[in-house]
Amino acid sequence: MIHTSVNNNSIKLIRTLGIPSIIENEYNEDYDANMMHLARLNKVHLLYALHTNNIDHILQSKHDITIHAILEVSNILNANKINYALFKTIKPFPYIP
């Protein structure tokens, strides 16, 4: 019974967030602590917080620190003419061409 509930919540989370080019977000959900917990387990809690307009100061701060660190590393690598690729740095990517 619990397994079915988890599956239903996972499907609800996917439909809330959507998948670019595959599933449009179908729900305009209010914040739900249980769904945020599931989103955190799946490392998409920032996207869930953005979709529910419930991004807190700590989450936003962590995101900003991560973006700043990526920019610093990129600037150092570019300044030294080092070819590089960043992947799986920030989840989820809003769009992948």
C-alpha positions as CSV (number, residue, x, y, z in Angstrom):
1,M,0.0,0.0,0.0
2,I,2.8,2.4,0.9
3,H,4.6,1.5,-2.4
4,T,1.5,2.6,-4.4
5,S,1.3,5.9,-2.5
6,V,5.0,6.6,-3.3
7,N,4.4,5.8,-7.0
8,N,1.4,8.1,-7.1
9,N,3.3,10.9,-5.4
10,S,6.2,10.4,-7.8
11,I,3.8,10.7,-10.8
12,K,2.2,13.7,-9.2
13,L,5.6,15.3,-8.8
14,I,6.6,14.6,-12.4
15,R,3.3,16.1,-13.6
16,T,3.8,19.1,-11.3
17,L,7.3,19.8,-12.6
18,G,6.9,18.5,-16.2
19,I,9.7,17.1,-18.4
20,P,10.9,19.4,-21.2
21,S,9.7,18.3,-24.6
22,I,7.9,15.3,-23.1
23,I,5.4,16.2,-20.3
24,E,4.1,19.7,-19.8
25,N,3.5,20.6,-16.2
26,E,-0.1,19.7,-15.6
27,Y,-0.6,20.9,-12.1
28,N,-0.3,24.3,-10.6
29,E,0.1,23.0,-7.1
30,D,0.4,24.7,-3.8
31,Y,3.3,23.8,-1.6
32,D,3.1,20.4,0.0
33,A,5.7,19.4,2.6
34,N,5.4,15.7,1.6
35,M,5.9,16.6,-2.1
36,M,8.9,18.8,-1.1
37,H,10.4,15.8,0.7
38,L,10.0,13.6,-2.4
39,A,11.4,16.4,-4.5
40,R,14.4,16.7,-2.2
41,L,15.0,12.9,-2.4
42,N,15.0,13.2,-6.2
43,K,17.3,16.3,-6.1
44,V,14.7,18.5,-7.7
45,H,13.6,20.5,-4.7
46,L,14.8,23.8,-6.1
47,L,12.6,23.3,-9.1
48,Y,9.6,22.2,-6.9
49,A,10.1,25.3,-4.7
50,L,10.1,27.5,-7.8
51,H,7.0,25.9,-9.2
52,T,5.1,26.3,-6.0
53,N,6.4,29.9,-5.4
54,N,7.8,28.7,-2.0
55,I,11.5,29.2,-2.3
56,D,13.1,29.9,1.1
57,H,16.1,32.0,1.9
58,I,18.4,29.1,2.6
59,L,17.6,27.2,-0.6
60,Q,18.0,30.4,-2.7
61,S,21.3,31.2,-0.9
62,K,22.6,27.7,-1.6
63,H,21.7,28.1,-5.3
64,D,23.3,31.5,-5.5
65,I,26.5,30.2,-3.9
66,T,26.6,27.3,-6.4
67,I,26.1,29.6,-9.4
68,H,28.8,31.9,-8.1
69,A,31.3,29.0,-7.6
70,I,30.6,27.8,-11.1
71,L,31.2,31.2,-12.5
72,E,34.5,31.5,-10.7
73,V,35.7,28.2,-11.9
74,S,34.7,29.0,-15.4
75,N,36.5,32.3,-15.3
76,I,39.7,30.7,-14.1
77,L,39.6,27.9,-16.7
78,N,38.8,30.4,-19.5
79,A,41.6,32.8,-18.4
80,N,44.0,29.9,-18.6
81,K,42.6,28.8,-22.0
82,I,41.6,25.4,-20.6
83,N,38.9,23.5,-22.5
84,Y,36.3,22.1,-20.1
85,A,32.7,20.9,-19.9
86,L,30.5,21.1,-16.9
87,F,27.8,18.5,-16.4
88,K,25.4,17.4,-13.7
89,T,26.2,20.6,-11.8
90,I,22.8,22.0,-11.1
91,K,19.7,19.9,-11.0
92,P,17.4,20.0,-12.7
93,F,18.4,21.7,-16.0
94,P,15.4,23.7,-17.1
95,Y,16.2,23.0,-20.8
96,I,18.6,20.8,-22.6
97,P,18.8,21.4,-26.4
